[in-house]
Structure formats: structure tokens, C-alpha cells
Amino acid sequence: MSGSRPSKAQYESCCNEFFWCLNNVAKGIVRDQMPYAWRMYHQVVHVELEKMAEWYIAAEHDYSDLWRAIFAGCDLFRSLAVKVGTHLGYVYNEKDEKGMMRYLEMMKGETFTE
């Protein structure tokens, strides 16, 4: 995540690219060109989704506090992973999450000098 606020042009370009390229994904599915549809989705559409998600997290935290953005990203990931795991019949690994959250909290309080 760059942590910087997108310009109006970057924001509009992201929205345009996301929706405009979905038509290619849909065409590929309808034409049974699945490799093309998946490539368009992952290499173009999903990239724009990731940008918007990064901007969302940064916007929620004033584009400045990386620690807050990290913890917000962890909350979002947890929420999604639990729902996906439930849908697939998998158990979410809370032990790993809790261990990493303790580590991040510890690191957040550290000051390193050289």
C-alpha cells in the first residue's frame, strides 16, 4: 500500500478499468474462453479491486498511520477468511492469527536504533 491519497484521475481510472474490463471477463465466460476470462479477471479487474481495497483501508486511517492500516487490514482479512472457511467447511486458524497479532502489538511498541 502506498499510503498516499489517489488523485481524482487515479480514482476515476480505477473505477473505469474495473467496470470496463468486466465486460471482457463476461464475454470470455459466455464464449467458453475460460483461460482468457480468468486472465482478464486476475491480471486486470482484480488489480483494480486491490487498489480500491488499499485506498479504502488508507482512507479509513487518514492515509497516514501505517500501524492502524495494518490492523484494519488484519480485521478485514480475518472477516473474509472466517467466512470463506465456513463456506468451504474449513476451520480458521485463530492460533496463528493471535500469535501474529501479539507480535505486531509488540513490534508496534518497539523503537529501533542503529
SVG drawing of the C-alpha trace seen along z (x, -y; Angstrom):
<svg xmlns="http://www.w3.org/2000/svg" viewBox="-23 -15 47 44">
<polyline fill="none" stroke="black" stroke-width="0.4" points="0.0,0.0 1.4,-3.3 -0.3,-5.2 -0.9,-8.2 -4.2,-9.5 -5.1,-8.8 -5.7,-11.7 -9.2,-12.2 -7.8,-10.9 -6.3,-7.8 -9.6,-7.1 -11.7,-7.5 -9.3,-5.4 -9.5,-2.6 -13.3,-2.6 -13.4,-2.8 -10.9,0.0 -12.6,2.2 -16.1,2.0 -15.0,1.6 -12.8,4.8 -15.5,6.8 -17.2,6.9 -14.2,8.8 -14.5,11.3 -18.2,11.8 -17.6,12.2 -14.9,14.8 -17.2,16.8 -20.1,16.7 -17.8,17.7 -16.4,20.5 -12.9,18.9 -12.2,19.6 -8.4,19.1 -9.0,15.6 -11.7,14.8 -9.6,15.8 -6.6,13.9 -8.6,10.8 -10.1,11.1 -6.9,11.8 -4.5,9.5 -6.8,6.5 -10.0,6.5 -8.6,7.9 -5.7,5.5 -8.2,2.6 -10.1,4.3 -6.9,4.5 -6.1,0.8 -9.6,-0.2 -9.2,2.0 -5.9,0.4 -7.3,-3.1 -10.3,-2.1 -8.0,-1.0 -5.8,-4.1 -8.9,-6.4 -10.3,-4.8 -7.0,-5.8 -6.3,-9.2 -3.6,-7.9 -1.0,-8.3 -0.9,-5.8 0.5,-2.5 0.0,-0.6 -3.7,-1.4 -3.9,-0.4 -2.1,2.9 -4.5,3.7 -7.5,2.7 -6.2,5.0 -5.9,7.8 -9.5,7.2 -10.7,7.3 -8.6,10.4 -10.0,12.2 -13.5,11.4 -13.1,12.7 -11.1,15.7 -13.6,16.8 -16.5,16.5 -14.6,18.3 -13.5,21.1 -17.1,21.5 -18.3,21.7 -15.7,24.3 -16.0,26.3 -12.5,25.3 -11.5,24.1 -9.9,20.7 -6.5,20.9 -7.1,18.5 -3.9,19.6 -1.7,18.2 -3.7,15.0 -3.5,14.4 0.2,15.1 0.8,12.6 -1.4,10.0 0.6,10.3 3.8,10.0 2.5,6.9 1.4,5.3 4.9,5.9 6.7,4.6 4.4,1.5 5.8,0.6 9.4,1.1 11.8,-1.6 14.9,-0.5 18.1,-2.5 21.2,-1.8"/>
</svg>
